[in-house]
Amino acid sequence: MNAPNLPRRAVLVAMGGGLALAARPALAAWPEKPIRLIVPYPPGGITDVLGRSLAEAMRRELAQTVVVENKPGANSGLGAQALAASPADGYTVLLGAASTVVLNPMLNSKIGYDPREFTPVGRIADTPLVVVVKADSPLTSLADLLAAAKAQPGRLAYGSTGVGSSLHLAGELLQSATGTEMLHVPYKGSAPALNGVLSGETQFLVDSIGSSMPLIKGGRVRALAVTTAQRLPILPEVPTVAEAGVAGFDVSTWFGLFVPRQTPEEAVRRLNAAVASAVREAAFRTQFEGLGMIVSQPGSPQAFDRFIKAEAGKWAPLIKAKNIVLE
């Protein structure tokens, strides 16, 4: 077909422009292939369940397969290393925790990754901690426990899941806030740490709510206080540490989604929308709130980033003052 109303030169220019546009590849709609979700914890635990439930919610929101890959080890560091080695294309994401991006870098200079090279996508859930003692312990309140610690400095023993773990640091923060001195006994996990309380090897444990709840419900351990700012619906009769006289005490472990820095903004935006969709779902909230977790309100990547910076500001002075180091 001729174009009689256009000069020949204009027709050639227009044709050339059309050819150039045709030769330029169209931008692919993200996501066009499956997404890998790294869970830096073993299969079967509560964090793995959280990751798999999140993956299913993301699949529905993004209309794309989300494959969970467990990479446990090094206090979530192996999973973080895997993220750091992945392309910044939005197809590899990490279910990170406070230990991953806040605590590990403060505790160990050789962790093998730099969390500053990660972009926070969205906060998902918090796991409150609870102070527990053996059911027949003479310590019937947090006030009793602190009084015993002050009467015998260095004698009262508490367990944790290891040096530098969130449970260890919560115990250190409790001592710092109350001017007490207690003996830290590290274990390799919550189960042996709880066994330490049950056997009398330690007098108390600041534990994650999920691992302690079966023993609390079974009457084998007694909950003295929860570490969150408000009481928990799952343990409404248990006071907070702040209510027990330690003003401003508010500690929990938390989880969120991360991608490599330089990930395209569109991918970050859509991943954030997928997180927001998950935490709004009634079934998702019911599942994890029933385990004692606090499911986050939908928030922006920028809000999550500000939260992480505030967490770093909380823990850095304590770790430095106590000279807590992992090698």
C-alpha positions as CSV (number, residue, x, y, z in Angstrom):
1,M,0.0,0.0,0.0
2,N,1.3,3.4,-0.9
3,A,1.2,6.5,1.3
4,P,0.4,9.2,-1.2
5,N,-0.1,12.0,1.3
6,L,3.4,11.5,2.9
7,P,6.7,12.5,1.5
8,R,8.9,9.5,0.5
9,R,11.5,10.4,3.1
10,A,8.9,10.5,5.9
11,V,7.6,7.1,4.9
12,L,11.2,5.6,5.0
13,V,11.8,7.1,8.4
14,A,8.6,5.8,9.7
15,M,9.3,2.3,8.3
16,G,12.8,2.4,9.8
17,G,11.4,3.3,13.2
18,G,9.0,0.5,13.0
19,L,11.7,-2.0,12.1
20,A,13.8,-0.8,15.0
21,L,10.9,-1.2,17.4
22,A,10.2,-4.6,16.0
23,A,13.8,-5.6,16.5
24,R,13.8,-4.5,20.2
25,P,12.8,-7.4,22.5
26,A,9.6,-6.8,24.5
27,L,10.0,-6.4,28.2
28,A,9.0,-9.7,29.9
29,A,6.3,-9.5,32.5
30,W,7.6,-10.4,35.9
31,P,7.4,-13.1,37.1
32,E,7.7,-15.3,34.0
33,K,9.3,-18.3,35.7
34,P,9.2,-20.0,39.1
35,I,10.6,-18.2,42.2
36,R,13.0,-19.8,44.6
37,L,12.2,-19.1,48.3
38,I,15.2,-19.9,50.5
39,V,14.3,-20.9,54.0
40,P,17.5,-20.9,56.1
41,Y,16.2,-23.5,58.6
42,P,15.6,-27.2,58.6
43,P,12.4,-28.8,57.2
44,G,9.6,-29.4,59.7
45,G,10.1,-26.6,62.1
46,I,7.8,-23.6,62.6
47,T,9.9,-21.4,60.3
48,D,9.8,-24.0,57.6
49,V,6.0,-24.1,58.0
50,L,5.9,-20.3,57.8
51,G,8.0,-20.4,54.6
52,R,5.8,-23.0,52.9
53,S,2.6,-21.2,53.8
54,L,4.1,-17.9,52.5
55,A,5.1,-19.7,49.3
56,E,1.6,-20.9,48.7
57,A,0.1,-17.4,49.4
58,M,2.7,-15.9,47.0
59,R,1.8,-18.4,44.3
60,R,-1.8,-17.3,44.5
61,E,-0.9,-13.6,44.4
62,L,1.8,-13.8,41.7
63,A,0.2,-16.7,39.6
64,Q,3.6,-18.3,39.5
65,T,5.2,-21.4,41.2
66,V,7.2,-20.6,44.4
67,V,9.7,-23.4,45.2
68,V,10.9,-23.6,48.8
69,E,14.6,-24.5,49.3
70,N,15.8,-25.3,52.8
71,K,19.4,-24.2,53.5
72,P,19.9,-24.5,57.3
73,G,23.1,-23.6,59.1
74,A,25.3,-20.9,60.6
75,N,22.4,-19.2,62.4
76,S,20.6,-18.7,59.1
77,G,23.9,-17.5,57.5
78,L,24.1,-20.3,54.8
79,G,20.8,-19.2,53.4
80,A,21.9,-15.6,53.4
81,Q,25.1,-16.6,51.5
82,A,23.0,-18.3,48.9
83,L,20.9,-15.2,48.4
84,A,24.1,-13.1,48.1
85,A,25.3,-15.3,45.3
86,S,22.0,-15.1,43.4
87,P,21.2,-12.8,40.5
88,A,19.3,-9.6,41.4
89,D,16.3,-10.5,39.2
90,G,13.6,-11.1,41.8
91,Y,13.6,-14.9,41.2
92,T,15.5,-15.7,44.4
93,V,14.1,-14.5,47.7
94,L,15.1,-15.2,51.3
95,L,12.9,-15.7,54.4
96,G,15.3,-13.9,56.7
97,A,15.2,-13.3,60.4
98,A,16.6,-10.9,63.0
99,S,19.7,-13.1,63.2
100,T,20.2,-12.9,59.5
101,V,20.4,-9.2,58.9
102,V,20.9,-7.7,62.4
103,L,22.7,-10.0,64.8
104,N,25.0,-12.1,62.7
105,P,27.0,-9.1,61.3
106,M,27.4,-7.8,64.9
107,L,28.6,-11.1,66.3
108,N,30.9,-12.4,63.5
109,S,33.0,-10.5,61.0
110,K,33.4,-13.6,58.8
111,I,29.8,-14.4,58.1
112,G,30.4,-14.6,54.3
113,Y,27.7,-12.1,53.2
114,D,26.9,-8.4,53.7
115,P,23.2,-7.7,54.7
116,R,23.7,-4.2,53.3
117,E,23.6,-5.9,49.9
118,F,20.0,-7.1,50.6
119,T,16.8,-5.1,50.0
120,P,14.1,-5.6,52.6
121,V,10.7,-6.5,51.0
122,G,8.3,-6.9,53.8
123,R,8.0,-8.0,57.4
124,I,5.9,-11.2,57.9
125,A,5.6,-12.2,61.5
126,D,7.1,-12.0,65.0
127,T,7.7,-14.8,67.5
128,P,7.3,-13.6,71.0
129,L,9.5,-15.0,73.8
130,V,8.4,-16.3,77.2
131,V,10.2,-16.6,80.5
132,V,9.6,-20.1,81.8
133,V,10.6,-22.1,84.9
134,K,9.9,-25.7,85.9
135,A,6.3,-26.2,87.1
136,D,7.3,-26.9,90.7
137,S,9.9,-24.1,90.9
138,P,9.7,-21.9,94.0
139,L,10.0,-18.9,91.6
140,T,6.4,-18.1,90.9
141,S,6.8,-14.7,89.3
142,L,9.4,-12.7,87.5
143,A,9.8,-10.5,90.6
144,D,10.7,-13.7,92.5
145,L,13.3,-14.6,89.8
146,L,14.9,-11.2,89.8
147,A,15.0,-11.1,93.6
148,A,16.8,-14.5,93.6
149,A,19.2,-13.2,91.0
150,K,20.0,-10.1,93.0
151,A,20.4,-12.1,96.2
152,Q,22.9,-14.5,94.7
153,P,24.8,-12.8,91.8
154,G,26.1,-15.3,89.2
155,R,24.3,-18.3,90.7
156,L,20.9,-18.3,88.9
157,A,21.4,-20.1,85.6
158,Y,19.4,-19.7,82.4
159,G,19.6,-21.6,79.1
160,S,19.6,-20.5,75.5
161,T,19.9,-22.0,72.0
162,G,23.5,-20.9,71.8
163,V,25.9,-18.0,72.3
164,G,24.6,-15.0,70.2
165,S,21.2,-16.5,69.7
166,S,18.1,-14.3,70.2
167,L,17.3,-16.3,73.4
168,H,20.8,-15.6,74.7
169,L,20.6,-11.9,73.9
170,A,17.1,-11.6,75.5
171,G,18.6,-13.0,78.7
172,E,21.5,-10.6,78.5
173,L,19.1,-7.7,77.9
174,L,17.1,-8.7,80.9
175,Q,20.2,-8.7,83.1
176,S,21.3,-5.3,81.7
177,A,17.8,-3.8,82.3
178,T,17.6,-5.1,85.9
179,G,21.2,-4.8,87.1
180,T,21.4,-8.5,87.7
181,E,24.1,-11.1,87.0
182,M,23.1,-14.6,85.9
183,L,24.9,-17.6,84.5
184,H,24.4,-18.4,80.8
185,V,24.2,-22.0,79.8
186,P,24.1,-22.5,76.0
187,Y,22.5,-25.5,74.4
188,K,22.1,-26.8,70.8
189,G,18.4,-26.0,70.4
190,S,15.2,-25.2,72.3
191,A,14.5,-28.9,73.1
192,P,17.7,-29.5,75.0
193,A,17.4,-26.0,76.6
194,L,13.9,-26.9,77.9
195,N,15.3,-30.2,79.1
196,G,17.9,-28.2,81.1
197,V,15.0,-26.4,82.9
198,L,13.1,-29.7,83.5
199,S,16.2,-31.4,84.9
200,G,17.1,-28.5,87.2
201,E,20.4,-27.8,85.4
202,T,19.1,-24.3,84.8
203,Q,16.5,-22.3,86.7
204,F,14.8,-20.6,83.8
205,L,14.7,-20.1,80.0
206,V,13.7,-17.2,77.8
207,D,12.2,-19.3,75.0
208,S,10.3,-18.8,71.8
209,I,6.6,-19.2,72.4
210,G,6.1,-21.9,69.8
211,S,8.5,-24.4,71.4
212,S,7.4,-23.7,75.0
213,M,3.7,-23.8,74.5
214,P,3.2,-27.6,74.6
215,L,5.0,-27.8,77.9
216,I,3.1,-24.8,79.3
217,K,-0.2,-26.4,78.3
218,G,1.0,-29.7,79.6
219,G,1.8,-28.2,83.0
220,R,5.5,-29.1,82.9
221,V,6.8,-25.5,82.8
222,R,5.3,-22.3,84.2
223,A,5.2,-19.1,82.2
224,L,6.3,-16.1,84.3
225,A,6.2,-13.3,81.7
226,V,6.1,-12.7,78.0
227,T,8.7,-10.3,76.4
228,T,6.3,-8.3,74.1
229,A,4.9,-4.9,74.9
230,Q,1.4,-6.3,75.2
231,R,0.0,-9.6,76.6
232,L,-0.5,-12.4,74.2
233,P,-4.0,-13.7,73.3
234,I,-2.6,-17.2,73.6
235,L,-1.5,-16.6,77.2
236,P,-3.8,-13.8,78.4
237,E,-3.1,-14.4,82.1
238,V,0.7,-14.1,81.8
239,P,2.0,-10.5,82.4
240,T,4.6,-8.8,80.2
241,V,8.1,-8.3,81.4
242,A,7.3,-4.6,81.4
243,E,4.2,-5.2,83.6
244,A,6.5,-7.1,86.0
245,G,8.6,-4.0,86.6
246,V,11.1,-3.9,83.7
247,A,9.9,-0.7,81.9
248,G,10.2,-0.6,78.1
249,F,11.2,-4.3,77.7
250,D,10.0,-5.4,74.3
251,V,11.8,-8.3,72.6
252,S,10.8,-10.9,69.9
253,T,12.3,-12.7,67.0
254,W,10.9,-11.7,63.6
255,F,10.9,-12.8,60.0
256,G,10.7,-11.0,56.7
257,L,11.4,-11.3,53.0
258,F,14.6,-10.2,51.3
259,V,16.1,-10.0,47.8
260,P,19.5,-9.0,46.5
261,R,20.2,-5.3,46.2
262,Q,19.6,-4.0,42.6
263,T,16.5,-6.2,42.2
264,P,14.2,-4.3,39.8
265,E,11.7,-2.1,41.6
266,E,8.7,-3.7,39.9
267,A,9.8,-7.1,41.3
268,V,10.2,-5.7,44.8
269,R,6.8,-4.0,44.6
270,R,5.0,-7.1,43.5
271,L,6.8,-9.3,46.1
272,N,5.8,-6.8,48.8
273,A,2.2,-7.0,47.5
274,A,2.4,-10.8,47.8
275,V,3.6,-10.5,51.4
276,A,0.8,-8.1,52.2
277,S,-1.7,-10.4,50.6
278,A,-0.4,-13.3,52.7
279,V,-0.6,-11.5,56.1
280,R,-4.1,-10.3,55.3
281,E,-5.4,-13.8,54.7
282,A,-7.6,-15.0,57.6
283,A,-6.3,-18.6,57.3
284,F,-2.7,-17.5,57.3
285,R,-3.2,-15.3,60.4
286,T,-5.2,-18.0,62.2
287,Q,-2.6,-20.7,61.5
288,F,0.3,-18.7,63.0
289,E,-1.4,-16.7,65.7
290,G,-2.6,-20.1,67.0
291,L,1.0,-20.9,67.5
292,G,1.6,-17.7,69.4
293,M,3.1,-15.7,66.6
294,I,2.2,-12.1,65.8
295,V,1.4,-11.7,62.1
296,S,2.6,-8.3,60.9
297,Q,0.4,-5.6,59.4
298,P,1.1,-5.0,55.7
299,G,3.9,-2.5,55.4
300,S,6.2,-1.0,52.7
301,P,9.8,-2.1,52.1
302,Q,10.8,1.3,53.4
303,A,8.9,0.7,56.7
304,F,10.6,-2.7,57.1
305,D,14.0,-1.1,56.5
306,R,13.4,1.5,59.2
307,F,12.3,-1.3,61.6
308,I,15.6,-3.2,60.9
309,K,17.7,-0.1,61.6
310,A,15.8,0.4,64.9
311,E,16.5,-3.2,65.8
312,A,20.2,-2.8,65.1
313,G,20.2,0.3,67.3
314,K,18.7,-1.8,70.2
315,W,21.2,-4.7,70.0
316,A,24.5,-3.1,69.0
317,P,25.2,-1.4,72.4
318,L,24.4,-4.6,74.3
319,I,26.6,-6.8,72.2
320,K,29.4,-4.4,72.4
321,A,29.1,-3.9,76.2
322,K,28.9,-7.6,76.8
323,N,31.7,-8.4,74.3
324,I,29.6,-11.2,72.7
325,V,31.5,-12.6,69.7
326,L,31.1,-15.6,67.5
327,E,34.0,-17.1,65.5
